[in-house]
């Protein structure tokens, strides 16, 4: 296995209270702290994660998404996960995160 696939790459843009964040790689116990550190929710009401290139999400990644959701709710904001693969969608739905998912097309 290519060890690069276990890294997390984060590209984000912030504009007018909205963060758009493209993720690729793995969201696991080693990479989740980096994600939490890099996403600054100050004055943010919308956080969109493009999950197209995310290969797997561990429970630590789920906890991070829940943390973002709770912080945004306190700011009357929301979080949305887009371009989620069927495999990850199943994980999110099974664990009760379906409210963060964009509607299936």
Helices and strands as residue ranges (DSSP letters): G 3-6, E 8-15, E 18-27, H 32-38, E 46-57, H 59-74, E 78-82, H 86-94, G 98-100
